[in-house]
Amino acid sequence: MDGIFRGGLPHGAVILFLGDAGSRKELFGYSFYIDGLVKGEEVVLFNTESNNQILNQRLNQALQVKAPGKEMGNYPNGIIKNIFPKSSNLYARAAAVQVLDYLDMNPEVSRVLINSFSFFARHYPMDDLIEFLRELEERACIDPFNTVVLDLADILDKRDLNNIMDKCDGVIEFVSDRVRKEQMRSLFVEKMDAEMTQEAINYDIINESILIERIDRVA
């Protein structure tokens, strides 16, 4: 991740990863987490979907790309907070409070991955969701700055999605398409650094690893 995005995603920012399941965008989120882990940064993953066994397996696969032979247990600076929220708006609010309270109590955290933000998008009224984003951004800007990545499936209508995108500091859209029986995957930097938004990156997934195939200028 840090190599793809010119040394890393910006600090003090909330970045939205948006796309369908076929894009495998979650691997980029795991890579963002692992990049910080092996650099010795304090990193936290808020998990709302996978059980620990599956999540650890996926993170270990991402770790082997960055640090072959290492295991997640070698890195005490990596924290996984399981939320496992129930399907109710009331519990969704409690889950959001858990996220915000943890960041308040652990200001040393430099990277935050919420996997998946889709839960909050499904169960929050839009006004509450925007307020949650505002509070995340507020905490991202507190020195020492951290970066918050939100993994969101393409589940909202266009108006609500645009509203969320407007409130994020950066948006990266992941697209997958099948062409002649081959899965084609690309990401587009929709909102970020002015120079980065001129690029589209084609990639493939090989054995759960990200392979960058081509970077094109789109301007």
C-alpha positions in Angstrom: 0.0 0.0 0.0 2.7 2.5 1.0 4.5 1.8 -2.3 1.4 2.2 -4.4 0.2 5.5 -3.0 3.5 7.6 -3.1 4.7 6.7 0.3 1.4 6.0 1.9 -2.1 7.4 2.5 -2.1 10.9 4.0 -2.0 11.4 7.7 -4.8 13.1 9.6 -7.3 11.8 7.1 -10.4 9.6 6.7 -10.1 7.5 3.5 -13.0 5.6 2.0 -12.3 2.3 0.1 -15.4 1.8 -2.0 -16.3 -1.1 -4.3 -17.9 -4.5 -4.9 -16.9 -7.8 -3.5 -15.2 -8.9 -6.7 -12.7 -6.1 -6.5 -11.2 -7.7 -3.3 -10.7 -4.2 -1.9 -10.4 -5.7 1.6 -6.9 -6.9 0.7 -5.8 -3.3 0.3 -7.2 -2.6 3.8 -5.3 -5.5 5.2 -2.2 -4.3 3.4 -2.6 -0.8 4.9 -2.8 -2.4 8.4 0.2 -4.7 7.8 2.4 -1.9 6.4 2.0 0.0 9.7 2.4 -3.2 11.7 5.8 -4.1 10.4 7.0 -0.5 10.7 6.3 -0.6 14.4 3.4 1.8 14.3 0.4 1.3 16.7 -2.4 0.0 14.5 -5.9 -1.1 15.2 -8.5 -3.0 13.2 -12.2 -2.8 14.2 -13.8 -6.0 13.0 -17.5 -6.2 12.4 -17.8 -9.1 10.1 -15.2 -11.9 10.2 -14.6 -14.3 13.1 -11.1 -14.2 14.5 -9.8 -17.4 12.8 -10.7 -16.2 9.3 -9.5 -12.7 10.0 -6.1 -13.9 11.4 -5.7 -16.2 8.4 -6.2 -13.3 6.0 -3.9 -11.0 7.9 -1.2 -13.7 8.1 -1.5 -14.1 4.3 -1.0 -10.3 3.9 1.9 -10.4 6.4 3.8 -13.1 4.4 4.0 -10.7 1.4 5.5 -8.0 3.6 7.5 -10.0 6.1 7.9 -13.7 5.0 8.2 -16.1 7.9 6.7 -13.8 10.5 3.4 -14.3 12.2 0.8 -11.9 13.7 1.9 -12.9 17.2 5.3 -11.4 16.6 3.8 -7.9 16.5 2.3 -6.7 19.8 1.7 -3.3 18.3 -1.2 -4.7 16.2 -4.6 -4.7 17.9 -7.9 -6.3 16.6 -11.0 -5.1 18.3 -14.0 -7.4 17.6 -17.3 -5.5 17.6 -19.6 -8.2 16.0 -22.6 -5.9 16.2 -26.1 -7.3 16.1 -28.6 -6.2 13.4 -30.1 -3.3 15.2 -29.8 0.5 15.0 -29.4 0.6 18.8 -26.4 -1.7 18.8 -24.9 0.1 15.8 -24.7 3.2 17.9 -23.0 1.2 20.7 -20.5 -0.1 18.3 -19.7 3.4 17.1 -19.1 4.5 20.7 -16.7 1.6 21.1 -14.7 2.8 18.2 -14.6 6.4 19.3 -13.9 5.6 23.0 -11.0 3.3 22.0 -9.4 6.1 19.9 -9.8 8.6 22.7 -8.1 6.2 25.2 -5.3 5.3 22.8 -4.0 8.5 21.1 -0.8 6.7 20.1 -2.7 4.7 17.4 -1.4 5.8 13.9 -3.5 3.6 11.6 -7.2 2.6 11.9 -9.0 0.1 9.7 -12.7 -0.3 10.1 -13.7 -3.6 8.4 -16.4 -3.2 7.5 -17.9 0.3 7.5 -20.8 -1.3 5.6 -22.4 -2.4 8.9 -22.7 1.2 10.0 -24.0 2.3 6.6 -26.7 -0.4 6.7 -28.0 0.4 10.2 -27.3 4.1 10.8 -29.7 6.9 9.8 -27.7 9.1 7.4 -27.5 12.0 9.8 -26.0 9.7 12.5 -23.6 8.2 9.9 -22.4 11.7 8.9 -21.9 12.6 12.5 -19.8 9.4 13.1 -17.6 10.3 10.1 -17.2 13.9 11.5 -16.1 12.4 14.9 -13.7 10.0 13.2 -12.1 12.9 11.2 -11.8 15.0 14.3 -9.8 12.2 16.0 -7.7 11.6 12.9 -6.6 15.3 13.0 -5.5 15.2 16.7 -1.7 15.2 17.0 -0.1 12.6 16.6 -2.1 12.4 13.3 -3.5 9.0 12.3 -5.1 7.6 9.2 -8.5 6.0 9.2 -9.5 3.7 6.4 -13.2 2.7 6.0 -14.1 -0.4 3.9 -17.5 0.2 2.4 -19.4 -2.1 0.0 -21.4 -0.4 -2.8 -24.7 -0.6 -1.0 -26.0 2.9 -0.8 -28.1 4.9 -3.2 -26.2 7.6 -5.2 -27.3 10.5 -3.1 -26.3 9.0 0.2 -23.1 7.7 -1.2 -22.1 11.1 -2.6 -22.9 12.6 0.9 -20.5 10.2 2.5 -17.8 10.7 -0.1 -18.0 14.5 0.4 -17.3 14.0 4.1 -14.2 11.9 3.6 -10.8 13.3 2.9 -10.0 10.7 0.3 -12.0 8.2 -1.8 -10.6 5.2 -3.7 -13.0 3.3 -5.8 -12.3 -0.4 -6.6 -13.9 -1.8 -9.8 -14.1 -5.4 -11.1 -15.4 -6.6 -14.4 -15.3 -9.8 -16.3 -13.9 -9.6 -19.9 -13.6 -12.7 -22.0 -13.8 -14.9 -18.9 -11.0 -13.0 -17.2 -11.5 -10.9 -14.1 -10.3 -7.4 -14.6 -9.7 -5.2 -11.6 -8.8 -1.5 -11.3 -8.8 1.2 -8.7 -9.4 4.9 -9.3 -8.3 7.6 -6.9 -11.5 9.7 -6.9 -10.5 12.1 -4.2 -7.1 12.7 -2.6 -3.9 14.5 -3.5 -4.3 16.5 -6.7 -1.6 14.5 -8.5 -2.8 11.1 -7.4 -6.4 11.7 -8.7 -5.0 11.6 -12.3 -4.2 7.9 -12.0 -6.0 4.6 -12.5 -4.2 1.5 -11.3 -4.9 -2.0 -12.8 -4.2 -4.9 -10.5 -4.7 -8.6 -10.1 -5.0 -10.9 -7.1 -2.6 -13.9 -7.1 -2.8 -16.3 -4.1 -4.4 -13.5 -2.0 -1.6 -11.1 -2.9 -2.0 -7.8 -4.8 -0.1 -7.6 -8.1 0.1 -4.2 -9.7 -0.1 -4.5 -13.4 -0.2 -1.0 -14.8 -0.6 2.6 -13.6 -2.3 4.9 -16.2 -2.8 8.6 -16.4 -6.5 9.4 -16.9 -6.4 13.1 -17.3 
